[in-house]
Amino acid sequence: MPGMEEEYDPNRSGLSYFFYIIAIKYNLWTGLYCLEPWERNIFNVCLMVILSLTTYTTYLFMPGYIASSLSVTCGLLDKVSNNLFDSTLSDKLPFC
C-alpha cells in the first residue's frame, strides 16, 4: 500500500499483526493514506490534543454536573415523596 512505512508480511501473526491491521484501517477510514508523512503527523498531533483536552474537560466538569443533576433529581423526588408517600422514600434511594 503506498504511503505505508512497512510492507505486508503474510507470515506475521499475533499482536503485531493486529496492530498493523488497526493502523491500516485507521489510515483508510480517516483518509490519512492520501497525506504526506509530515501532514499525517500534524493531523495525529491535532487529534491527540483535541482528545486530551476533551478528556480533561470531562474529568474536570463531569463530577459537578452529576452532583447538580442528582441534587435536582433528589429534590424532585423529595417533593413527590412528600405528596404521595411517606417521607422515608427518599431515604431508601441509594443516590439521594
TIDRENFI-504266 format. One record per residue (C-alpha): residue in one letter; x, y, z. Coordinates in steps of 0.5 Angstrom, whole numbers, plus 500, padded with zeros to 3 digits. Each point is the difference from the previous one (the first is absolute). Layout:
{koldren "a" {X Y Z}} ...
***
This chain:
{koldren "m" {500 500 500}} {koldren "p" {503 507 498}} {koldren "g" {502 504 506}} {koldren "m" {500 495 505}} {koldren "e" {507 499 503}} {koldren "e" {500 493 501}} {koldren "e" {498 494 495}} {koldren "y" {495 495 501}} {koldren "d" {503 493 502}} {koldren "p" {495 494 500}} {koldren "n" {504 496 505}} {koldren "r" {499 506 505}} {koldren "s" {495 498 506}} {koldren "g" {498 501 507}} {koldren "l" {500 507 503}} {koldren "s" {505 504 495}} {koldren "y" {495 498 494}} {koldren "f" {494 502 504}} {koldren "f" {503 507 501}} {koldren "y" {502 500 493}} {koldren "i" {493 499 497}} {koldren "i" {498 505 505}} {koldren "a" {505 505 497}} {koldren "i" {498 499 493}} {koldren "k" {492 500 502}} {koldren "y" {502 507 504}} {koldren "n" {503 503 494}} {koldren "l" {495 497 495}} {koldren "w" {494 503 504}} {koldren "t" {503 507 501}} {koldren "g" {503 501 493}} {koldren "l" {507 500 503}} {koldren "y" {503 496 495}} {koldren "c" {499 506 495}} {koldren "l" {504 504 504}} {koldren "e" {508 501 500}} {koldren "p" {503 497 507}} {koldren "w" {501 507 503}} {koldren "e" {493 502 498}} {koldren "r" {498 494 504}} {koldren "n" {504 501 506}} {koldren "i" {497 507 500}} {koldren "f" {493 497 500}} {koldren "n" {501 495 505}} {koldren "v" {503 505 505}} {koldren "c" {494 505 499}} {koldren "l" {495 494 501}} {koldren "m" {504 498 506}} {koldren "v" {500 507 503}} {koldren "i" {492 500 499}} {koldren "l" {499 493 503}} {koldren "s" {504 502 506}} {koldren "l" {497 507 501}} {koldren "t" {493 497 500}} {koldren "t" {502 494 505}} {koldren "y" {503 505 505}} {koldren "t" {494 505 499}} {koldren "t" {495 494 501}} {koldren "y" {504 498 506}} {koldren "l" {500 507 503}} {koldren "f" {493 502 499}} {koldren "m" {496 493 500}} {koldren "p" {500 499 508}} {koldren "g" {497 507 501}} {koldren "y" {495 498 494}} {koldren "i" {498 494 503}} {koldren "a" {499 502 507}} {koldren "s" {496 506 498}} {koldren "s" {496 495 496}} {koldren "l" {499 496 506}} {koldren "s" {498 505 505}} {koldren "v" {495 503 495}} {koldren "t" {497 493 499}} {koldren "c" {500 498 507}} {koldren "g" {497 507 502}} {koldren "l" {494 498 495}} {koldren "l" {500 493 503}} {koldren "d" {499 503 507}} {koldren "k" {494 504 497}} {koldren "v" {497 495 497}} {koldren "s" {501 495 506}} {koldren "n" {497 505 505}} {koldren "n" {494 501 496}} {koldren "l" {499 493 498}} {koldren "f" {503 495 505}} {koldren "d" {503 501 507}} {koldren "s" {507 504 500}} {koldren "t" {504 494 501}} {koldren "l" {500 498 493}} {koldren "s" {506 505 498}} {koldren "d" {504 496 506}} {koldren "k" {499 494 496}} {koldren "l" {503 502 494}} {koldren "p" {508 499 500}} {koldren "f" {502 506 496}} {koldren "c" {496 505 504}} 
***
